[in-house]
Each structure stands twice: as structure tokens, then as C-alpha cells.
Amino acid sequence: MKYIRSPAWDGFWIGGGLGIGVVLMIASAYLPAINFSKSPPQTLSVLGWPIAILGHTWIEDAFIIFFLVAIVFDTAHNMSPIVLTWTYAPLRRFALARWRKFILLSGVIMAAAAAIGAMTSLGWTDYVPGAGKLYYIGYQWRANEPFAVALARAVWDCVKIPLPLLALAYAIWQLYHFGSQNFGVVMLYSRLNGWPISRAAAKWICVLLTSAMMLPAYLFLFRVPQGHFPGSANLVPPEYAAFLMLGSISVMHWLVSIGLGQRVIEVRWRLWLPMLLLLGCVGFLWQEATPHSTTIHAIPWIISLRFGLGLVHFMYDGWIWHRDSPAMRAIWSTDLEH
């Protein structure tokens, strides 16, 4: 079997999340049970976590440290395609030739996200902070209401509370994004090893299976109150299952994104990788670590910028990992161009 680099490298950067997920699943059996609906988890401030971590059991401390690292890697993976694009010369030329997408469209997305955050922070919208509110528009269909009227009211409700709409757009796109990356990895190995796999079938199988696995974990990790969305009480998985999915889907996704970028920019990875992880520390502005997961700071102007960054990273990933891009040509080449 042919590998992107080597069995050990591929095992960590491409498949390492599965092992991490299994370890998390087993370790979670030793975590104290907690009822999130009645007792919100204690969070650790950016500056206070080294002191606050001392009051927990050893297994809680281990999970807090894991989630502190996870915040860095999650944010770093969002930065990865953007940093790679503008630090790798062939990709930089590729992006400048398509500046309307890489610069103009990305700038518009970030500006729109910033505007939503600013309007919400200034109280110009109907958004009210609360458990589950970040992903909840609150629209209710009315019986016997004409479709045109219902559609117009739905649009108006979204205009009045745009922050949850931005959050939902990000969450839904992320399901497709994760599945698309899994498809990309399948096709990488397919090309390297000559496997006869249908691109169309592989893509939709990867997207649908990934989405089906991620949705229950979403409800657990985002602390969606049971019953807040129809059927959510039946979809929230046991904690051990959520931790398995966290490692095998989310952590694997972060490692693949960072690892492939490192593979392309291999000559300068000792500078590039630490710089990327340092940028990942920005994530502490909007996330905090707890023994059971991370919690989001729903400060509108900050979290809106996070969603904007995530949307731009979705687009960059799709553009630079296209099969004809310089990044993909570098993966296929044994003598990387620098």
C-alpha cells in the first residue's frame, strides 16, 4: 500500500483521531456524571485555568488539558488553509490569480459576520442570550397560514435575529465540510493505490455517513437542551459515544487539515507548525475548557468573527484542495516545489 508520506506519518496525521477517540471513550467512564440541564459545567477563564484546574480529580484534569489542547488545534485547523495559501508560493500565485474568490469574497463573508456581531452586541436585533439560543431561531409554523405569508414571516424572523442564522449556516455547512474532507482522503488513497472508486458515490456516502454520525454529537457538545429541538431528546448520545465521535471525527478532521498543510510546506514545517499552533491560541477568546467538553462564549461580536473565520476556512479548503490545485500537485509529487 502507498502512503501520503509513511505508515507512521499517515497513522498519526490521517488516522490518529480514531485512537484518540477510543482512549477518550474509555477514559470518560471515569468522569463524574453531570446533569447539564440542571448544573451548568464550571468553566475556566483564559487566565484562571492553571489555578482552577487544581480543584478537580486527576481524570477531570486530564480532560481539561485535552480540551485546552483541542481548542488550540480546532482554531489552528481553521487557520491552516488560509496560512498555507499565503505562505506557500505556488498557492499564493494561484490565489492572487483568483483574487475575487480568495480576497474579495472572503472579505465580504468576514465583513458580513462582523456586521451581524456588531448589530447583535449593540442590541439592534431580537437575539436574547441563553441555553441553546445561539442555534435557535424560534420560528413557529402557524396552522392554515398561506405558504407565501409563512415564508415572508420566516425571512423577517431571520432578519430580526441574524446571529442564530449565522450559527446554523456554519453548523450545517460544517457537516458537509467534514464529509467532503473524508471524501478527499478516500480519493487521495484511491489515486495513490489505483483503487477503482466512483467519485460521485464516494462523495455522497462520505457526506451522508459523516453527517449522520456528527448530528447526535452536535446536540451533546453544543449543550442543546433536550426537547429544545423536535426529537433532540432521542438524538443526544451517551457521553462515552460523544467522546468516541469527538476523537474519530473532530480530532481526526483537525489533524488531517494541519497534517496535509505540513506535508505541502514540508521544508519549513518547523517554523510553520509552531506558528499555526500559536495562532490557534486565539480560540481561547471564544471557547473555554471543562472536564466534559468546551463551552462557547456567546459574546456576539467575538463569536460572529469565529463563525466568519470558519466559513472562510470552508471555502479555502475547497479551493486549495481541488484535485488540480498546486497543493494537490505537491501531494502527488515526490519532489515538492518550494
Buried (B, 14 or more C-beta within 10 A) or exposed (E): EEBBBEEEBBEBBBBBBBBBBBBBBEBBEEBEEBEBEEEEBBBBEEEEBEEBBEEBEEBBBBBBEBBBBBBBBBBBBBBBBBBBBBBBEBBBEBBEEEEEEBEEBBEEBBEBBBBBBEBBBEEEBEBEEEBBBBBBBEEEEEEEEEEEEEEEBBEEBBEBBBBBBBBBBBBEBBBBBBBBBBBBBBBBBBBBEEEEBEEEEBBEBBBEEBBEBBBBBBBBBBBBBBEBBEEBEEBBBEBBBBBBBBBBBBBBBBBBBBBBBBBBBEEEBEEBBEBBBEBBBBBBBBBBBBBBBBBBBBBBBBBBBBBBBBBBBBBBBBBBBEEEBBBBBBBEEEEBEE
